[in-house]
């Protein structure tokens, strides 16, 4: 197992203590799958939690008023625009069998839960520094999340249950220790604050297991809402942070425009480079105008714009030394026209090569571009 990198991070205690809320946008934008078929009434009125396609729900009650292309962490998506009537009229999930309930979970989560693994891992790990989404969610709902793990225990046939958390999460560790006496079958495991954990076999090696289902706090919270309380998820936590701004976490209505949410955070966006879901492995955003909040957006990280200039490679070897996949980013960069797909496929997209490069060479983008060209 390759040695991972220790990163300096701030703690949850450094985050603005009071959770902010942005739950009443004028419009929400709901991403639609390819070849979607809208299920709208003649008056185009929709309810909160109502299915507008076979897989997409409305996050508010209101009136559908058009289709617009919006930016998400997964690229440009066609979205249904719903004008909020601010009445929050909801559509409840009717009583269903356990098997039918899977249809109300996100596709990826439903597939996870139906895996035949014996081990369930509740991971409170944010690999990237400066992200507090999972920490804040556990801090505010740790009892409810543990109750959901207990519910999962009764519903599925997992034999071993683990909670894994980084050892710098002092507050959440204390909360969990004070409560876990009620759940003697759950093993709490603290691990060093190293990067990247979730993209490697590091976690399974620490737990001394060969396989397992890994659920993060957002996924457990979705199970809590859907399977226990028969409610669809229509909001989420979003971290706003950076190296020189006061970090905060905002409870946001899904489908909101990010530019509107940032007004609440009081960040002067023109002064920063903005990264989705982390400054190491995340994607840099050029413009915020069409970016919306989706389930897979956990954080916006702001770095001060600078004038760092890419220099020639100095052959220091740091990118190869720190690569957790054991590949040579410098070789890929210099041979990008001829490198094999097999070599590209080994990349974990963790961004450590960029992070350690003293010449500021964007090695990660070269590897990702090679993979896209092959698709």
C-alpha positions in Angstrom: 0.0 0.0 0.0 1.5 3.3 -1.0 1.9 6.0 1.6 -0.7 8.8 1.3 -0.1 12.5 1.8 -0.9 14.4 4.9 -2.7 17.7 4.3 -3.1 20.6 6.6 -6.8 21.2 7.2 -9.0 23.4 9.3 -11.6 21.9 11.7 -15.4 22.1 11.9 -15.0 24.5 14.8 -13.5 27.0 12.4 -16.7 27.1 10.4 -19.3 29.8 11.0 -21.2 28.2 13.9 -24.7 28.9 12.7 -26.0 27.0 9.7 -27.3 29.3 7.0 -30.4 28.6 4.9 -31.3 29.3 1.3 -34.5 27.4 0.8 -36.8 29.9 -1.0 -35.4 30.6 -4.5 -37.7 32.2 -7.0 -37.0 29.4 -9.5 -35.4 26.0 -9.4 -33.8 24.1 -12.2 -34.3 20.3 -12.3 -31.8 18.3 -14.3 -33.4 15.9 -16.8 -32.1 12.6 -18.0 -31.4 11.9 -21.7 -34.5 11.1 -23.8 -36.7 12.4 -20.9 -40.5 12.4 -21.1 -42.2 15.0 -19.0 -45.2 14.0 -16.8 -46.9 17.4 -16.5 -50.6 18.3 -16.1 -52.3 20.7 -18.6 -51.9 23.5 -16.1 -48.2 22.6 -15.6 -48.7 22.7 -11.8 -46.2 20.5 -9.9 -46.0 19.6 -6.2 -42.8 19.3 -4.1 -41.6 15.7 -4.4 -43.8 15.0 -7.4 -42.2 13.0 -10.3 -41.9 15.2 -13.4 -40.2 12.4 -15.3 -39.7 8.7 -14.4 -36.7 9.6 -12.3 -36.7 13.4 -11.6 -38.8 15.1 -8.9 -39.7 18.7 -8.4 -37.9 20.4 -5.4 -40.7 23.0 -4.8 -44.4 23.4 -5.6 -45.1 25.8 -8.4 -45.5 26.0 -12.2 -43.2 24.5 -14.9 -42.3 27.3 -17.2 -39.7 26.1 -19.7 -36.5 24.2 -20.4 -33.0 25.7 -19.9 -29.4 24.4 -20.3 -27.6 24.6 -16.9 -24.2 23.7 -15.7 -23.7 20.9 -13.2 -20.6 19.1 -11.8 -21.3 16.5 -14.5 -21.4 19.0 -17.3 -24.2 20.9 -19.2 -27.7 19.4 -18.6 -31.1 20.3 -19.9 -33.3 21.4 -16.9 -36.9 22.0 -16.3 -37.5 25.5 -14.9 -40.1 25.6 -12.1 -41.4 28.9 -10.7 -41.7 28.6 -7.0 -45.1 29.4 -5.5 -43.6 29.3 -2.0 -46.5 27.1 -0.7 -44.3 23.9 -0.3 -47.3 21.8 -1.2 -45.9 18.2 -1.1 -46.4 14.9 -2.7 -46.0 12.1 -0.2 -44.6 8.7 -1.0 -47.4 6.2 -0.7 -46.9 3.0 1.4 -44.8 0.6 -0.6 -43.0 -2.7 -0.2 -39.3 -2.6 0.7 -38.5 -3.6 -2.9 -40.6 -0.8 -4.4 -38.9 1.8 -2.1 -35.6 1.3 -4.0 -37.3 3.2 -6.9 -37.4 6.3 -4.8 -33.7 6.3 -4.1 -31.1 7.7 -6.4 -30.0 5.1 -8.9 -26.4 4.8 -7.6 -27.6 4.5 -4.0 -30.1 1.8 -4.9 -27.5 -0.3 -6.6 -25.1 0.1 -3.6 -27.7 -1.2 -1.2 -28.5 -4.2 -3.2 -24.9 -5.4 -3.3 -24.3 -8.7 -1.5 -21.4 -7.5 0.6 -21.1 -8.5 4.2 -19.6 -5.2 5.3 -21.3 -1.8 5.6 -19.0 1.2 6.1 -20.5 4.6 7.1 -17.7 7.0 6.0 -17.6 10.5 7.4 -14.5 11.2 5.4 -14.1 14.3 3.3 -10.9 13.6 1.4 -10.4 17.2 0.2 -9.4 19.9 2.7 -11.7 22.9 3.2 -14.9 20.9 2.8 -17.3 20.6 5.8 -20.5 19.2 4.3 -20.3 15.7 5.8 -19.0 17.0 9.1 -21.8 19.5 9.6 -24.4 16.9 8.6 -23.1 14.5 11.1 -22.8 17.2 13.8 -26.4 18.2 13.4 -28.0 14.8 12.8 -25.7 12.1 14.3 -28.4 10.5 16.4 -30.8 10.3 13.4 -28.1 8.9 11.1 -27.2 6.2 13.7 -30.9 5.3 13.9 -30.9 4.9 10.2 -27.9 2.6 10.3 -29.9 0.6 12.8 -32.8 0.5 10.4 -30.5 -0.7 7.6 -29.3 -3.5 9.9 -32.8 -4.8 10.3 -33.6 -4.4 6.6 -30.4 -5.9 5.0 -28.1 -8.8 5.8 -24.8 -6.9 6.5 -22.8 -8.7 9.1 -20.2 -6.0 10.0 -20.8 -2.3 10.5 -18.1 0.3 10.7 -18.1 4.1 11.1 -14.8 5.6 9.8 -13.8 9.2 10.6 -10.6 11.2 10.4 -8.8 11.7 13.7 -9.0 15.5 13.4 -12.8 15.4 13.7 -12.7 15.8 17.5 -16.2 17.1 18.0 -18.0 14.5 15.9 -15.8 11.7 17.5 -17.0 12.8 20.9 -20.6 12.9 19.9 -20.4 9.4 18.4 -18.6 7.9 21.3 -21.2 9.2 23.7 -24.0 7.6 21.7 -22.5 4.3 20.3 -23.3 2.4 23.5 -26.8 2.1 22.1 -25.4 0.4 19.0 -22.8 -2.2 20.3 -22.5 -3.8 16.9 -21.0 -0.7 15.3 -17.2 -0.3 15.3 -15.9 3.2 15.3 -12.6 3.5 13.5 -10.5 6.7 13.4 -7.9 7.1 10.7 -5.1 9.6 10.0 -5.9 12.8 8.1 -4.3 11.7 4.8 -5.2 12.1 1.1 -6.6 10.4 -0.9 -8.4 7.7 1.1 -11.7 7.0 -0.8 -10.0 6.6 -4.3 -7.6 3.9 -3.1 -7.7 0.6 -1.2 -6.4 2.4 1.9 -9.7 2.2 3.7 -10.3 -1.5 3.2 -6.7 -2.2 4.3 -7.1 -0.3 7.5 -10.4 -2.2 8.3 -8.7 -5.5 7.3 -11.5 -6.4 4.9 -11.5 -7.2 1.2 -14.7 -5.5 0.2 -17.6 -3.5 1.5 -20.4 -1.0 0.8 -19.3 2.6 1.6 -22.1 5.1 2.4 -21.5 8.8 3.1 -23.6 10.9 5.4 -25.7 12.4 2.4 -26.5 8.8 1.3 -27.5 7.7 4.8 -29.6 10.9 5.1 -31.4 10.1 1.9 -32.1 6.6 3.2 -33.4 8.2 6.4 -35.8 10.4 4.4 -37.0 7.9 1.8 -37.1 4.6 3.6 -37.9 5.7 7.1 -40.0 8.8 6.6 -41.3 8.4 3.0 -40.0 11.8 2.0 -37.9 12.7 -1.1 -34.8 14.8 -0.6 -35.3 18.4 -1.8 -32.4 20.2 -0.1 -28.8 19.7 0.8 -25.8 21.1 2.7 -23.2 23.1 0.6 -19.8 24.1 1.9 -18.4 27.5 1.0 -14.8 27.9 1.9 -11.3 29.0 0.8 -7.8 29.7 2.1 -8.6 33.3 3.1 -12.4 33.5 3.6 -14.5 32.5 6.6 -15.9 29.1 5.8 -19.7 28.4 6.2 -22.2 25.7 5.4 -25.5 26.6 3.8 -28.6 24.4 3.7 -29.7 24.9 0.1 -32.8 24.0 -2.0 -31.8 21.7 -4.7 -32.0 23.3 -8.2 -31.0 26.8 -6.9 -28.7 29.0 -8.9 -25.3 29.0 -7.2 -24.8 32.7 -8.0 -27.9 33.5 -5.8 -26.7 31.2 -3.0 -23.3 33.0 -2.9 -25.0 36.3 -2.2 -25.8 34.8 1.2 -22.2 33.8 1.8 -21.0 37.3 0.9 -18.1 36.2 -1.2 -16.7 38.6 -3.9 -16.5 36.0 -6.6 -14.5 38.1 -9.1 -11.5 37.9 -6.8 -11.2 34.1 -6.9 -10.7 31.0 -8.9 -13.6 28.7 -8.0 -13.5 24.9 -7.7 -16.3 22.4 -7.5 -16.0 19.8 -4.7 -12.4 20.7 -3.8 -9.3 22.5 -5.0 -7.2 19.4 -5.5 -9.3 17.0 -7.4 -12.3 19.3 -8.2 -13.2 21.1 -11.4 -12.4 24.8 -11.9 -15.4 26.9 -13.0 -15.0 29.7 -15.5 -18.4 31.3 -15.0 -21.1 30.8 -12.4 -24.1 32.2 -14.3 -25.6 28.9 -15.3 -24.3 26.7 -12.4 -27.0 25.1 -10.3 -27.0 23.1 -7.0 -27.4 19.4 -7.6 -27.1 16.3 -5.3 -23.4 15.8 -6.4 -22.3 19.4 -5.6 -20.9 19.3 -2.0 -18.6 22.3 -2.0 -17.4 25.5 -3.6 -13.7 26.3 -2.8 -12.4 29.8 -3.5 -8.7 30.4 -4.1 -7.3 33.9 -4.6 -6.5 34.5 -8.2 -2.7 34.7 -8.8 -0.3 35.0 -11.6 1.5 31.7 -11.2 3.2 30.9 -14.5 3.8 27.4 -15.7 7.5 26.7 -16.0 9.4 23.9 -17.6 9.6 20.5 -15.8 12.6 20.4 -13.4 12.6 16.6 -13.2 12.1 16.6 -9.5 10.1 13.4 -9.5 7.5 14.6 -7.0 4.5 13.8 -9.2 5.6 10.1 -9.6 6.6 9.8 -5.9 3.3 11.0 -4.6 1.0 9.3 -7.2 -1.2 6.8 -5.2 -1.8 4.9 -8.4 1.9 4.4 -9.0 1.9 5.9 -12.5 4.3 8.6 -13.9 2.3 11.8 -14.7 5.4 13.4 -16.2 5.7 10.5 -18.7 2.0 10.9 -19.6 2.4 14.6 -20.1 5.5 14.3 -22.3 4.0 11.4 -24.3 0.3 12.4 -24.3 -0.1 11.7 -28.0 1.1 8.1 -27.7 0.3 7.0 -24.2 -1.9 3.9 -23.9 -5.4 3.9 -22.6 -4.4 1.3 -20.0 -2.0 3.8 -18.5 -4.6 6.5 -18.5 -7.2 4.3 -16.9 -5.0 3.8 -13.8 -5.3 7.5 -13.0 -7.5 8.2 -9.9 -8.1 11.8 -10.8 -7.0 12.8 -7.3 -5.0 15.8 -8.5 -1.9 15.2 -6.2 0.4 15.6 -9.2 -0.8 19.1 -9.8 -0.7 19.8 -6.0 2.9 18.9 -5.6 4.3 20.2 -8.9 6.7 23.1 -8.2 6.5 24.1 -11.9 2.7 24.5 -11.8 2.2 22.1 -14.7 -1.5 21.0 -15.1 -0.7 17.3 -15.4 -4.2 16.2 -14.3 -6.0 18.0 -17.2 -3.7 16.3 -19.7 -4.6 12.9 -18.4 -8.3 13.7 -18.3 -8.2 15.1 -21.8 -6.6 11.9 -23.0 -9.4 9.8 -21.5 -12.1 12.0 -23.1 -10.5 11.7 -26.5 -10.7 8.0 -26.2 -14.5 7.9 -25.4 
